[in-house]
Amino acid sequence: MAAVETLSIPLSEEDALRAQVYRLLAFYLRQAPDSAGLSLAAGMSGDESPLGKAITALARIAKASDAEMISREYHDLFIGVGRGELLPYASYYLTGFLNEKPLAKLRGDMAELGIARQEGVKEPEDHMAAICEMMAGLIEEEFGGAGGLEQQKKFFETHLSPWASHFFSDLEAANASVFYASLGNAGKAFIAIEEAAFEMV
């Protein structure tokens, strides 16, 4: 997703880390990583928290994998023959069909927030990678006139909370998942942190 207007505002360390995790999830969900992307994952490390342990597991699997292996895994999960094992779209998770009301609602909120769809992107905007990118942009206040914790909470509760944990649990348990099982575990742990934090706002 592209920002209509970019603002340069210093972030707290916590918010910078939150945006980084959203971008990490988006990066690996958007497409299979190449060798450089896999090396990036292999170089990560985490603490003893559930999220940290998932990041450490992701790094360990990345070190033992190559880009071709991860590409096949990604294909089986999200592309497949006809369709992949998982459909990473809000509309599908919330209604059982693609291109339904959750996508229309998201497009309306994007217009209101000044978030523009990037040219050349074929996936509907309610793809998990795109929504994670939008959350990172809101945290970093990239979108003209949009930002702040209340706005983040509203967007999260509308477009992520209703389905993100279910999706990441499915990703963790999918038959084709190895590298992506750890990403699913990390996503599930991170969404739980975000949900708990937003409950206090």
N, C-alpha and C positions, 0 to 999 in steps of 0.2 A: 504494500500500500504506500502511496506517496503523500507527503505532507503538502498542503496547499501553500503554507507559509511556515518557515522554520524559525524557531525562537531559540536563542542560546541562553539557557538559565541554569545556574549551578544546581546540581542535585545533591541530596544527602547521600551518604554512602549506602544506606539501606535501599533507597529508591533506585540508585544506580545499579545495585545488585539485582533488584527485582526486574528492572528493564532488561538487564543482561540475560537473566534466566528466560524471560519471555522470548527474547531474540534467539537464544540457543534452541529453544523448543521449535520456533518457527523455522530456523535454518535447517534442521534435520527432518522436519515434516514436509517442507516445501519440495524437496527433491533428495535423492540419494546423494550423500557426500562424495566428492572426489577424494583423491589421495590426500590433498591438503586439508580438506574438511575432516577426514578421518584422523589425520595427525593432530588436528586441533582437539578432537575428542580424547585421543590417547594421552594428551598432555594435561588433562584436567585432573583435579583431585578434590576430595570433599572431606568434611569432618564426620563426626559420629552421629549426626542427626539423620533422620530417614532420607531427607533430600541429599545430604552429603554422601551417605552410603550408596545411594542410587547413582550419583555422579561418579563415585569411585568405581562402581561396577561397570558403568558405561565406558569409562576409560580403560579398564582392564580388558573388556571385550574388544574395544577398538584396537588395542595393541595386538590382539591375537587375530585380527581380521584384515582383509584387504578390500579395496574399493569395489572390486568385482563381486565379492561375496555380499557386501552391503547393498549393492545395486540390485542383485537378485532378490534379496530379502525385501527391499523396498518395492520392487515390482510385484512380488507375490502378495504383499500386504495391501498395496494401494492401487495397483493397475490390473494385474492378472490377465487372464484370457476372458474377455467380456467384462469382468470387474474384479477388483482385488478382494481380499478377505475383509477389509474394513473400508467404510466410506466416511472420511473425516470431515463431514459437513454437519453444521448445526441443524439444518432442515431435516436431514435424514434421521439424526438422533432424536429429534423432538417430535417429528410427525410421521416418520417412516417413509418419507418421499423427499426427493430432491427439489430444489427451487420453490419452496413453499413459504409460508408466512414468516418464519424466522429470518429468511434471507431478505424478504421485503422490509421487515422491521430494521434489520441491520443496515440496509441501503439507506433507509430514511434517516437513521441516526448518523450514518457516515456523512450524509449531506449536511445535516445540522451541525456537525462537528468540524466540517471542512476537510474531511478525509476523502481523497480522490483515489480511484482505482488506477493502478499502474497500467500504462499502455502495454499491450502484448501479453498480458496475463489472461489465460483462458479459463482458469478455475473460478467458480463462483466465489464471491467475497466471504461466504460463511465457512470456508475451509479453515480448519483449526490453525494452520500456519498463518493465514492472513489475520485472523482475530488476535492471535498472540502478538503479531507485529503491531496491530492497532493499539493493543494495551501498552506495549512498550512505548509507542509514540505518545500516548496520553500521559504516561508517567514522565517522559522526558519533555512534555509540553511542546511537541513538534507542530501541533495543529493550531492554526490561528484562532485565538479566542477560546481554545479548549484546554482543559487541564484542571489540576486540583484533585484532592482526594475524593471529594463528593462526586465529581464527574467520573473518576476511575471506578468508584464503587457502583455507580449506576450502570456503567457500561459492563463491568464484570458481572453484576447480578443479572443483567438482561441477556448477555450474549455468551457468557462462559459458564457461570455457576450451574445453570440448569442441565448441562450435558458434559462438561469437561472431565469430571471425575469418572463418569461412565466410559467415555472414550478412552482415557488413559488406562483404565482398568482393562478394557478390551484389548488395547494395544499390548499391554503387559502379558496378557493370557493368550494372544493369538498364536495359532499353530506355526505361522511363519516367523514369529518374533524370536530373535536372539539379541542382537544389538538393540533393536527397537523395544524389546521387553524392558531393558534398563531405562530407555528413554521414557517409556510409559510409566515405569515406577517413579522416575524423577518428576514427570509431569503431575502424577497423582499426588505426590508428596507436596509439591509446590502449590498446587491448587488448594490443598487442605490448609496450608499456611496462609494463603491469600484470603480464603473464606473466613478463617478465624480472625484475621486482622481486620477485615471489613466489618465483621460483626461488632467491633468496638468503635467503629466510626459513627 
